[in-house]
Amino acid sequence: MQQLFFQCWHILTNKAFLILLLIINIAGTIYGYYWYGYQLASTEPIFYIFVPDSPTASLFFCLAIIGWLLGKNFKLMEVLALITLIKYGIWAVVMNLLTLAETGSIGPAGWMLVFSHFMMAVQAMLYLPKYRFQFWHIAVAAIWTLHNDVIDYVFGQMPYYRVIDQFANQIGYFTFWLSIVCIIIAYFTYKRGNYLHEL
């Protein structure tokens, strides 16, 4: 089992694989910003940065990968990527499944979103051993994440899901606790990293 882990880790950290992963995430980021174009067109400029949640999460991961390729750790980007990839990956899966429950169908595009966002969360978890962020990075990322929730659910900037808009309050509550769970994951990743460095 340990040998299998090291073989998988060797593949995940191989330069060619990281470049491929970077290309995939760049493409996903660009498509994500394009997908939010309709909502951004009716958004006040002051909220622009907070609206496209998923593509911004994948952008953070792109920057983290670039750091790894350069032999560096862009620590703030790593923790922002970890928290937001898991958060918005799971969030989008749940929202699409809720839409499915309400309408009976989400079509090929909906299932594509389910798969792609699920993989966002998976890739964030796969690279847990590679993150090197410190506690203050977590604090900054936590402020960003929770502030984004306030913008979405207090100022009404959550992504458009017209079918489930009626559940906005419940979705906001779910999203807040999802943010907390993701921040806790980042904290335990930091603690585990410190423990391993002390061995």
Accessible surface in RSA format (square Angstrom, percent):
REM  Atomic radii and reference values for relative SASA: ProtOr
REM  Chains: A
REM  Algorithm: Lee & Richards
REM  Probe-radius: 1.40
REM  Slices: 20
REM RES _ NUM      All-atoms   Total-Side   Main-Chain    Non-polar    All polar
REM                ABS   REL    ABS   REL    ABS   REL    ABS   REL    ABS   REL
RES MET A   1   190.67  98.7 145.09  96.0  45.58 108.5 128.65 109.4  62.02  82.2
RES GLN A   2   131.97  73.8 123.09  90.0   8.88  21.1  40.24  85.6  91.73  69.6
RES GLN A   3   129.90  72.6 122.87  89.8   7.02  16.7  43.55  92.7  86.34  65.5
RES LEU A   4    99.81  55.6  97.58  69.8   2.22   5.6  98.35  69.1   1.46   3.9
RES PHE A   5   103.62  51.8  97.80  60.6   5.82  15.1 103.17  62.5   0.46   1.3
RES PHE A   6   114.30  57.2 109.47  67.8   4.83  12.6 109.76  66.5   4.54  13.0
RES GLN A   7    94.11  52.6  88.32  64.5   5.80  13.8  36.67  78.0  57.44  43.6
RES CYS A   8    58.27  44.1  56.53  63.1   1.74   4.1  18.61  47.2  39.66  42.8
RES TRP A   9    52.74  21.2  51.94  25.1   0.79   1.9  29.40  15.7  23.34  37.9
RES HIS A  10   123.80  67.7 119.76  83.2   4.04  10.3  79.42  81.9  44.38  51.6
RES ILE A  11    98.62  56.1  96.80  72.1   1.82   4.4  98.62  71.0   0.00   0.0
RES LEU A  12    25.93  14.4  25.93  18.6   0.00   0.0  25.93  18.2   0.00   0.0
RES THR A  13    38.57  27.4  22.21  22.5  16.35  39.0  10.61  14.2  27.96  42.3
RES ASN A  14    60.85  42.0  54.32  52.5   6.54  15.7  12.88  31.0  47.98  46.4
RES LYS A  15   136.57  66.6 131.03  80.4   5.54  13.2  74.65  67.2  61.92  66.0
RES ALA A  16    69.71  64.1  58.77  90.7  10.94  24.9  62.78  88.4   6.93  18.4
RES PHE A  17    64.90  32.5  60.20  37.3   4.70  12.2  64.14  38.9   0.75   2.2
RES LEU A  18     6.32   3.5   6.32   4.5   0.00   0.0   6.32   4.4   0.00   0.0
RES ILE A  19    70.27  40.0  70.27  52.4   0.00   0.0  70.27  50.6   0.00   0.0
RES LEU A  20    95.47  53.2  94.04  67.3   1.43   3.6  95.23  66.9   0.23   0.6
RES LEU A  21    21.12  11.8  20.21  14.5   0.91   2.3  20.85  14.6   0.27   0.7
RES LEU A  22    21.32  11.9  21.32  15.3   0.00   0.0  21.32  15.0   0.00   0.0
RES ILE A  23   100.74  57.3  99.64  74.2   1.10   2.7 100.06  72.1   0.69   1.9
RES ILE A  24   100.37  57.1  95.08  70.8   5.29  12.8  97.87  70.5   2.51   6.8
RES ASN A  25     9.23   6.4   6.31   6.1   2.93   7.0   3.25   7.8   5.98   5.8
RES ILE A  26    72.94  41.5  72.28  53.9   0.66   1.6  72.94  52.5   0.00   0.0
RES ALA A  27    58.65  53.9  49.02  75.6   9.63  21.9  54.45  76.7   4.20  11.1
RES GLY A  28    39.60  48.8   0.00   N/A  39.60  48.8  31.78  87.2   7.82  17.5
RES THR A  29     9.12   6.5   9.12   9.2   0.00   0.0   9.12  12.3   0.00   0.0
RES ILE A  30   115.15  65.5 111.63  83.2   3.52   8.5 113.74  81.9   1.41   3.8
RES TYR A  31   102.69  47.9  98.98  56.3   3.71   9.6  78.95  59.3  23.73  29.3
RES GLY A  32    11.44  14.1   0.00   N/A  11.44  14.1  11.44  31.4   0.00   0.0
RES TYR A  33    72.25  33.7  67.41  38.4   4.84  12.6  60.33  45.3  11.92  14.7
RES TYR A  34   171.07  79.9 154.70  88.0  16.37  42.6 115.07  86.5  55.99  69.0
RES TRP A  35    97.42  39.1  79.36  38.4  18.06  42.4  63.24  33.7  34.18  55.4
RES TYR A  36    12.06   5.6  11.14   6.3   0.92   2.4   4.87   3.7   7.20   8.9
RES GLY A  37    32.08  39.6   0.00   N/A  32.08  39.6  26.08  71.6   6.00  13.4
RES TYR A  38   154.37  72.1 142.52  81.1  11.86  30.8 109.03  81.9  45.35  55.9
RES GLN A  39     7.94   4.4   7.20   5.3   0.73   1.7   4.49   9.6   3.45   2.6
RES LEU A  40    40.26  22.4  38.67  27.7   1.58   4.0  38.91  27.3   1.35   3.6
RES ALA A  41    91.65  84.3  46.15  71.2  45.50 103.5  58.89  82.9  32.77  86.8
RES SER A  42    81.51  68.9  43.26  57.7  38.25  88.1  52.43 111.6  29.08  40.7
RES THR A  43    12.70   9.0   2.01   2.0  10.70  25.5   3.72   5.0   8.98  13.6
RES GLU A  44   111.70  64.1 107.05  81.0   4.64  11.1  39.70  76.8  71.99  58.8
RES PRO A  45    98.37  71.7  87.34  79.6  11.03  40.1  87.67  72.4  10.70  66.5
RES ILE A  46   129.79  73.9 109.66  81.7  20.13  48.5 120.14  86.5   9.65  26.2
RES PHE A  47    23.19  11.6  23.19  14.4   0.00   0.0  23.19  14.1   0.00   0.0
RES TYR A  48   101.95  47.6  99.19  56.4   2.76   7.2  68.95  51.8  33.01  40.7
RES ILE A  49   103.77  59.1  92.21  68.7  11.56  27.9 100.41  72.3   3.36   9.1
RES PHE A  50    28.80  14.4  28.31  17.5   0.50   1.3  28.80  17.5   0.00   0.0
RES VAL A  51     0.03   0.0   0.00   0.0   0.03   0.1   0.00   0.0   0.03   0.1
RES PRO A  52     6.32   4.6   5.85   5.3   0.47   1.7   6.13   5.1   0.19   1.2
RES ASP A  53     6.59   4.6   2.40   2.4   4.20   9.9   3.87   9.1   2.72   2.7
RES SER A  54    15.27  12.9  14.77  19.7   0.50   1.1   8.66  18.4   6.61   9.3
RES PRO A  55     3.50   2.5   1.24   1.1   2.25   8.2   3.40   2.8   0.10   0.6
RES THR A  56    15.36  10.9  15.36  15.6   0.00   0.0  12.84  17.2   2.52   3.8
RES ALA A  57     0.55   0.5   0.00   0.0   0.55   1.3   0.00   0.0   0.55   1.5
RES SER A  58     7.71   6.5   7.71  10.3   0.00   0.0   6.36  13.5   1.35   1.9
RES LEU A  59    68.62  38.2  68.62  49.1   0.00   0.0  68.62  48.2   0.00   0.0
RES PHE A  60    20.84  10.4  20.84  12.9   0.00   0.0  20.84  12.6   0.00   0.0
RES PHE A  61     0.00   0.0   0.00   0.0   0.00   0.0   0.00   0.0   0.00   0.0
RES CYS A  62     5.19   3.9   5.19   5.8   0.00   0.0   4.34  11.0   0.84   0.9
RES LEU A  63    63.83  35.5  63.83  45.7   0.00   0.0  63.83  44.8   0.00   0.0
RES ALA A  64     0.00   0.0   0.00   0.0   0.00   0.0   0.00   0.0   0.00   0.0
RES ILE A  65     0.00   0.0   0.00   0.0   0.00   0.0   0.00   0.0   0.00   0.0
RES ILE A  66    61.81  35.2  61.76  46.0   0.05   0.1  61.81  44.5   0.00   0.0
RES GLY A  67     0.00   0.0   0.00   N/A   0.00   0.0   0.00   0.0   0.00   0.0
RES TRP A  68    19.03   7.6   2.29   1.1  16.74  39.3   4.51   2.4  14.52  23.6
RES LEU A  69    47.06  26.2  21.43  15.3  25.62  64.4  24.24  17.0  22.82  61.4
RES LEU A  70   112.94  62.9  86.65  62.0  26.28  66.1  92.08  64.7  20.86  56.1
RES GLY A  71    70.69  87.2   0.00   N/A  70.69  87.2  36.81 101.0  33.88  75.9
RES LYS A  72   120.20  58.6 112.85  69.2   7.35  17.5  65.49  58.9  54.71  58.3
RES ASN A  73    52.78  36.4  34.00  32.9  18.78  45.2   3.55   8.6  49.23  47.6
RES PHE A  74    69.96  35.0  64.37  39.9   5.59  14.5  69.96  42.4   0.00   0.0
RES LYS A  75    74.81  36.5  70.16  43.0   4.65  11.1  28.01  25.2  46.80  49.9
RES LEU A  76    51.96  28.9  49.55  35.4   2.41   6.1  49.55  34.8   2.41   6.5
RES MET A  77    40.77  21.1  40.57  26.9   0.19   0.5  38.47  32.7   2.29   3.0
RES GLU A  78     0.00   0.0   0.00   0.0   0.00   0.0   0.00   0.0   0.00   0.0
RES VAL A  79     0.00   0.0   0.00   0.0   0.00   0.0   0.00   0.0   0.00   0.0
RES LEU A  80    11.08   6.2  11.08   7.9   0.00   0.0  11.08   7.8   0.00   0.0
RES ALA A  81     0.00   0.0   0.00   0.0   0.00   0.0   0.00   0.0   0.00   0.0
RES LEU A  82     0.00   0.0   0.00   0.0   0.00   0.0   0.00   0.0   0.00   0.0
RES ILE A  83     0.00   0.0   0.00   0.0   0.00   0.0   0.00   0.0   0.00   0.0
RES THR A  84     2.23   1.6   2.23   2.3   0.00   0.0   2.23   3.0   0.00   0.0
RES LEU A  85     0.00   0.0   0.00   0.0   0.00   0.0   0.00   0.0   0.00   0.0
RES ILE A  86     6.05   3.4   6.05   4.5   0.00   0.0   6.05   4.4   0.00   0.0
RES LYS A  87     0.00   0.0   0.00   0.0   0.00   0.0   0.00   0.0   0.00   0.0
RES TYR A  88     8.88   4.1   8.82   5.0   0.07   0.2   8.10   6.1   0.78   1.0
RES GLY A  89     0.00   0.0   0.00   N/A   0.00   0.0   0.00   0.0   0.00   0.0
RES ILE A  90    66.91  38.1  65.12  48.5   1.79   4.3  66.91  48.2   0.00   0.0
RES TRP A  91    11.66   4.7  11.66   5.6   0.00   0.0  11.06   5.9   0.60   1.0
RES ALA A  92     3.49   3.2   3.49   5.4   0.00   0.0   3.49   4.9   0.00   0.0
RES VAL A  93    24.49  16.1  24.49  22.2   0.00   0.0  24.49  21.3   0.00   0.0
RES VAL A  94    54.29  35.7  52.99  48.0   1.30   3.1  53.71  46.7   0.58   1.6
RES MET A  95     3.07   1.6   3.07   2.0   0.00   0.0   3.02   2.6   0.05   0.1
RES ASN A  96     6.83   4.7   6.83   6.6   0.00   0.0   0.00   0.0   6.83   6.6
RES LEU A  97    76.11  42.4  70.97  50.8   5.14  12.9  71.25  50.0   4.85  13.1
RES LEU A  98    53.70  29.9  48.98  35.0   4.72  11.9  52.83  37.1   0.87   2.4
RES THR A  99    19.59  13.9  19.59  19.9   0.00   0.0  19.32  25.9   0.27   0.4
RES LEU A 100    48.00  26.7  46.22  33.1   1.78   4.5  46.22  32.5   1.78   4.8
RES ALA A 101    82.57  75.9  42.41  65.4  40.16  91.4  53.79  75.7  28.78  76.2
RES GLU A 102    82.40  47.3  48.47  36.7  33.92  80.8   3.40   6.6  79.00  64.5
RES THR A 103    69.89  49.7  32.47  32.9  37.41  89.2  41.00  55.1  28.88  43.7
RES GLY A 104    59.86  73.8   0.00   N/A  59.86  73.8  32.90  90.3  26.95  60.4
RES SER A 105    74.55  63.0  61.56  82.2  12.99  29.9  39.96  85.1  34.59  48.5
RES ILE A 106    27.07  15.4   3.33   2.5  23.74  57.2  13.07   9.4  14.00  38.0
RES GLY A 107    26.09  32.2   0.00   N/A  26.09  32.2  24.38  66.9   1.71   3.8
RES PRO A 108   123.18  89.8 111.07 101.2  12.11  44.0 118.37  97.7   4.81  29.9
RES ALA A 109    67.62  62.2  60.21  92.9   7.41  16.8  65.05  91.6   2.56   6.8
RES GLY A 110     5.47   6.7   0.00   N/A   5.47   6.7   4.69  12.9   0.78   1.7
RES TRP A 111   122.97  49.3 119.22  57.7   3.74   8.8 100.64  53.7  22.32  36.2
RES MET A 112    81.64  42.3  73.42  48.6   8.22  19.6  68.21  58.0  13.43  17.8
RES LEU A 113    25.67  14.3  25.67  18.4   0.00   0.0  25.67  18.0   0.00   0.0
RES VAL A 114    20.52  13.5  20.52  18.6   0.00   0.0  20.52  17.8   0.00   0.0
RES PHE A 115   134.83  67.5 131.52  81.5   3.31   8.6 134.81  81.7   0.02   0.1
RES SER A 116    42.01  35.5  35.75  47.7   6.26  14.4  36.24  77.2   5.77   8.1
RES HIS A 117    21.48  11.7  21.48  14.9   0.00   0.0  16.05  16.5   5.43   6.3
RES PHE A 118   111.69  55.9 110.99  68.7   0.71   1.8 111.69  67.7   0.00   0.0
RES MET A 119    77.97  40.4  76.96  50.9   1.01   2.4  67.77  57.6  10.20  13.5
RES MET A 120    22.02  11.4  20.99  13.9   1.04   2.5  12.31  10.5   9.71  12.9
RES ALA A 121     9.87   9.1   9.72  15.0   0.14   0.3   9.87  13.9   0.00   0.0
RES VAL A 122    42.33  27.9  38.88  35.2   3.45   8.3  42.25  36.7   0.08   0.2
RES GLN A 123    18.04  10.1  18.04  13.2   0.00   0.0   8.17  17.4   9.87   7.5
RES ALA A 124     0.00   0.0   0.00   0.0   0.00   0.0   0.00   0.0   0.00   0.0
RES MET A 125    81.22  42.1  74.02  49.0   7.20  17.1  72.95  62.0   8.27  11.0
RES LEU A 126    81.17  45.2  71.73  51.3   9.44  23.7  75.53  53.0   5.65  15.2
RES TYR A 127     1.25   0.6   1.25   0.7   0.00   0.0   1.25   0.9   0.00   0.0
RES LEU A 128    46.00  25.6  42.21  30.2   3.79   9.5  42.21  29.6   3.79  10.2
RES PRO A 129    44.78  32.6  33.06  30.1  11.72  42.6  37.27  30.8   7.51  46.7
RES LYS A 130    48.96  23.9  47.22  29.0   1.74   4.1   6.82   6.1  42.14  44.9
RES TYR A 131    10.39   4.9   0.38   0.2  10.01  26.0   0.45   0.3   9.94  12.3
RES ARG A 132    93.27  39.2  87.40  44.6   5.87  14.0  25.52  34.9  67.75  41.1
RES PHE A 133     7.13   3.6   1.12   0.7   6.01  15.6   1.12   0.7   6.01  17.2
RES GLN A 134    71.95  40.2  71.95  52.6   0.00   0.0  24.03  51.1  47.92  36.3
RES PHE A 135   110.94  55.5 109.92  68.1   1.03   2.7 109.92  66.6   1.03   2.9
RES TRP A 136   146.89  58.9 143.98  69.7   2.91   6.8 128.59  68.6  18.30  29.7
RES HIS A 137    13.04   7.1  13.04   9.1   0.00   0.0   3.71   3.8   9.33  10.9
RES ILE A 138     6.55   3.7   6.55   4.9   0.00   0.0   6.55   4.7   0.00   0.0
RES ALA A 139    41.62  38.3  33.83  52.2   7.79  17.7  41.10  57.9   0.53   1.4
RES VAL A 140    60.15  39.6  58.99  53.4   1.16   2.8  59.31  51.5   0.84   2.3
RES ALA A 141     0.00   0.0   0.00   0.0   0.00   0.0   0.00   0.0   0.00   0.0
RES ALA A 142    15.91  14.6  15.91  24.6   0.00   0.0  15.91  22.4   0.00   0.0
RES ILE A 143   123.43  70.2 118.79  88.5   4.64  11.2 122.67  88.3   0.76   2.1
RES TRP A 144    55.16  22.1  50.78  24.6   4.38  10.3  52.51  28.0   2.65   4.3
RES THR A 145     0.59   0.4   0.00   0.0   0.59   1.4   0.59   0.8   0.00   0.0
RES LEU A 146    53.49  29.8  52.32  37.4   1.17   3.0  52.47  36.8   1.02   2.7
RES HIS A 147    78.71  43.0  74.47  51.8   4.24  10.8  50.43  52.0  28.28  32.9
RES ASN A 148     4.30   3.0   4.30   4.2   0.00   0.0   0.00   0.0   4.30   4.2
RES ASP A 149    10.41   7.3   8.79   8.7   1.62   3.8   8.90  21.0   1.51   1.5
RES VAL A 150    68.66  45.2  66.70  60.4   1.97   4.7  68.60  59.6   0.06   0.2
RES ILE A 151    11.32   6.4  11.32   8.4   0.00   0.0  11.32   8.2   0.00   0.0
RES ASP A 152     3.33   2.3   2.68   2.7   0.65   1.5   0.00   0.0   3.33   3.3
RES TYR A 153    54.76  25.6  22.19  12.6  32.58  84.8  23.61  17.7  31.15  38.4
RES VAL A 154   108.87  71.6  78.24  70.8  30.63  73.8  81.95  71.2  26.92  73.0
RES PHE A 155   109.19  54.6  89.55  55.5  19.64  51.1  96.68  58.6  12.51  35.8
RES GLY A 156    57.95  71.5   0.00   N/A  57.95  71.5  32.29  88.6  25.67  57.5
RES GLN A 157    26.39  14.8  25.65  18.7   0.74   1.8   0.71   1.5  25.68  19.5
RES MET A 158    20.36  10.5  18.56  12.3   1.80   4.3  13.27  11.3   7.09   9.4
RES PRO A 159     4.27   3.1   4.08   3.7   0.19   0.7   4.08   3.4   0.19   1.2
RES TYR A 160    86.92  40.6  74.99  42.7  11.93  31.1  53.25  40.0  33.67  41.5
RES TYR A 161    29.65  13.8  23.97  13.6   5.68  14.8  23.48  17.6   6.17   7.6
RES ARG A 162   161.36  67.8 139.94  71.3  21.43  51.0  64.27  87.8  97.09  58.8
RES VAL A 163    66.64  43.9  53.74  48.7  12.90  31.1  61.57  53.5   5.07  13.8
RES ILE A 164     0.01   0.0   0.01   0.0   0.00   0.0   0.01   0.0   0.00   0.0
RES ASP A 165    67.99  47.6  59.30  59.0   8.68  20.5  28.10  66.1  39.89  39.8
RES GLN A 166   126.19  70.6  85.10  62.2  41.08  97.8  42.95  91.4  83.23  63.1
RES PHE A 167    54.87  27.5  54.87  34.0   0.00   0.0  54.87  33.3   0.00   0.0
RES ALA A 168    36.28  33.4  34.33  53.0   1.96   4.5  34.56  48.7   1.72   4.6
RES ASN A 169   133.54  92.1 118.38 114.4  15.16  36.5  31.85  76.6 101.69  98.3
RES GLN A 170   112.92  63.1 105.08  76.8   7.84  18.7  58.25 124.0  54.67  41.5
RES ILE A 171     5.69   3.2   4.20   3.1   1.50   3.6   5.67   4.1   0.02   0.1
RES GLY A 172    11.16  13.8   0.00   N/A  11.16  13.8   6.75  18.5   4.41   9.9
RES TYR A 173   153.03  71.4 145.75  82.9   7.29  19.0 113.32  85.2  39.71  49.0
RES PHE A 174    69.43  34.7  64.65  40.0   4.79  12.5  69.23  42.0   0.21   0.6
RES THR A 175     1.97   1.4   1.97   2.0   0.00   0.0   1.97   2.6   0.00   0.0
RES PHE A 176    80.43  40.2  80.43  49.8   0.00   0.0  80.43  48.8   0.00   0.0
RES TRP A 177   122.17  49.0 121.93  59.0   0.23   0.5 119.91  63.9   2.26   3.7
RES LEU A 178    16.30   9.1  12.18   8.7   4.13  10.4  15.28  10.7   1.02   2.7
RES SER A 179     0.00   0.0   0.00   0.0   0.00   0.0   0.00   0.0   0.00   0.0
RES ILE A 180    41.25  23.5  41.22  30.7   0.02   0.1  41.22  29.7   0.02   0.1
RES VAL A 181    76.58  50.4  76.34  69.1   0.24   0.6  76.50  66.5   0.07   0.2
RES CYS A 182     0.30   0.2   0.30   0.3   0.00   0.0   0.00   0.0   0.30   0.3
RES ILE A 183    24.32  13.8  24.32  18.1   0.00   0.0  24.32  17.5   0.00   0.0
RES ILE A 184    81.95  46.6  81.30  60.6   0.66   1.6  81.95  59.0   0.00   0.0
RES ILE A 185    45.80  26.1  42.09  31.4   3.71   8.9  45.07  32.5   0.73   2.0
RES ALA A 186     0.00   0.0   0.00   0.0   0.00   0.0   0.00   0.0   0.00   0.0
RES TYR A 187    77.90  36.4  77.90  44.3   0.00   0.0  47.57  35.8  30.33  37.4
RES PHE A 188   126.04  63.1 122.45  75.8   3.59   9.3 122.83  74.5   3.21   9.2
RES THR A 189    18.44  13.1  10.70  10.8   7.74  18.5  10.70  14.4   7.75  11.7
RES TYR A 190    38.91  18.2  33.30  18.9   5.61  14.6   8.77   6.6  30.13  37.1
RES LYS A 191    96.44  47.0  93.04  57.1   3.40   8.1  40.39  36.4  56.04  59.7
RES ARG A 192   127.04  53.3 120.43  61.4   6.61  15.7  55.19  75.4  71.84  43.5
RES GLY A 193    17.33  21.4   0.00   N/A  17.33  21.4  17.14  47.0   0.18   0.4
RES ASN A 194    47.77  32.9  45.77  44.2   2.00   4.8  13.73  33.1  34.04  32.9
RES TYR A 195   130.96  61.1 128.35  73.0   2.61   6.8  92.73  69.7  38.23  47.1
RES LEU A 196    77.68  43.3  65.34  46.7  12.34  31.0  65.56  46.0  12.12  32.6
RES HIS A 197   116.34  63.6  84.96  59.1  31.37  80.3  68.53  70.6  47.81  55.6
RES GLU A 198   143.28  82.3 106.11  80.3  37.17  88.5  47.90  92.6  95.38  77.9
RES LEU A 199   144.38  80.4  82.46  59.0  61.92 155.7 112.72  79.2  31.66  85.2
END  Absolute sums over single chains surface
CHAIN  1 A    10923.3       9407.2       1516.1       8045.8       2877.5
END  Absolute sums over all chains
TOTAL         10923.3       9407.2       1516.1       8045.8       2877.5
